[in-house]
């Protein structure tokens, strides 16, 4: 019953910035993991940034120093601040959340994605 909606994508020039949002709705008992993924044309979906166990952050080598992940618990929203964007960052970006339900099961949820295009 959890739904994720990404927003903030669009067209930006190389060197520019964007901020992506992932808003969750529905009942979440306990979040055990969260990540931003992306899939470029002709490539496999890859992890970009996420919160790992213990609420530590993890970034792909390709985005370290340029992307920052954060959260707003009051709004049930996760953010991805993207700086110094490169053409190779062009992709559909997806939000993924895993939760442990009240019954003890692990459930995963995906948003439908938001397109980021970095081009002159």
matplotlib code that plots the C-alpha trace (Angstrom):
import matplotlib.pyplot as plt

x = [0.0, 3.1, 3.5, 6.5, 6.5, 9.6, 9.8, 12.3, 13.7, 14.1, 16.6, 19.8, 23.0, 26.3, 27.6, 24.2, 22.2, 18.9, 17.2, 15.1, 12.4, 10.8, 7.6, 6.2, 2.5, 0.7, 1.6, 5.2, 5.9, 9.7, 12.1, 15.2, 16.7, 16.3, 18.1, 18.2, 18.8, 19.1, 18.9, 20.5, 19.5, 20.9, 22.3, 21.3, 19.8, 22.4, 22.5, 23.4, 23.0, 21.3, 20.9, 22.4, 22.0, 22.7, 21.5, 24.9, 25.1, 26.6, 27.4, 28.4, 32.0, 30.7, 28.7, 30.8, 31.4, 28.6, 25.4, 24.0, 21.2, 19.0, 15.6, 12.8, 11.0, 8.2, 7.2, 8.1, 10.4, 13.9, 16.0, 18.8, 20.8, 22.7, 25.6, 28.1, 25.9, 27.5, 26.0, 26.6, 24.2, 21.4, 19.0, 15.6, 16.1, 14.1, 13.3, 13.4, 12.3, 12.4, 10.4, 9.8, 6.1, 4.4, 4.1, 7.8, 8.0, 10.3, 8.6, 10.2, 8.7, 9.7, 8.6, 7.8, 10.9, 11.8, 13.8, 17.0, 18.6, 22.0, 22.7, 23.7]
y = [0.0, 2.2, 4.5, 6.4, 9.4, 11.0, 14.5, 17.2, 15.8, 17.8, 19.2, 20.8, 21.9, 20.3, 21.7, 22.5, 21.2, 19.6, 18.3, 15.2, 14.4, 11.0, 11.3, 8.3, 7.8, 5.0, 3.2, 2.3, 0.3, 0.5, 1.5, -0.7, 0.7, 3.5, 4.2, 6.3, 4.2, 5.3, 3.6, 5.1, 4.2, 0.8, 0.2, -1.7, 0.0, 1.0, 2.3, 5.9, 6.8, 5.3, 4.9, 1.7, -0.1, 2.2, 5.2, 5.5, 6.8, 5.1, 6.6, 5.2, 6.2, 8.1, 10.5, 10.9, 14.6, 15.7, 14.1, 14.3, 12.3, 13.5, 13.0, 15.0, 12.7, 15.1, 15.1, 11.4, 12.7, 11.7, 14.1, 13.8, 17.0, 16.7, 19.1, 19.5, 17.3, 15.5, 14.2, 10.6, 11.4, 11.3, 8.6, 7.9, 8.1, 5.8, 5.8, 2.5, 1.9, -1.3, -1.8, -4.5, -4.8, -5.2, -8.9, -9.1, -9.4, -7.4, -5.4, -3.4, -0.5, 1.4, 4.7, 5.2, 7.3, 10.9, 11.7, 13.7, 14.9, 16.6, 18.2, 21.5]
z = [0.0, 0.0, -3.0, -4.1, -6.4, -7.8, -9.0, -9.9, -13.1, -16.3, -18.8, -17.5, -19.0, -18.1, -14.9, -13.7, -10.7, -9.9, -6.8, -7.0, -4.5, -3.5, -1.5, 0.2, 0.9, 2.8, 6.0, 6.6, 9.7, 9.7, 6.9, 6.7, 3.5, 0.9, -2.3, -5.4, -8.6, -12.2, -15.6, -18.6, -22.2, -23.0, -19.5, -16.4, -13.4, -10.9, -7.3, -7.2, -3.5, -0.5, 3.2, 4.5, 7.8, 10.7, 8.6, 6.9, 3.4, 0.4, -3.0, -6.3, -7.2, -10.3, -8.2, -5.0, -4.2, -6.6, -5.2, -1.7, -0.3, 2.6, 4.1, 5.6, 8.0, 8.7, 5.0, 4.4, 1.6, 0.5, -1.6, -4.0, -4.6, -7.9, -8.6, -11.4, -13.7, -16.6, -19.8, -18.5, -15.6, -18.1, -17.0, -15.4, -11.7, -9.4, -5.7, -3.8, -0.3, 1.8, 4.9, 7.5, 8.0, 11.3, 10.5, 10.1, 6.3, 4.1, 1.3, -1.4, -3.3, -6.5, -7.9, -11.6, -12.1, -13.2, -16.2, -15.9, -19.2, -19.1, -22.5, -24.1]

ax = plt.figure().add_subplot(projection="3d")
ax.plot(x, y, z, "-o")
ax.set_aspect("equal")
plt.show()
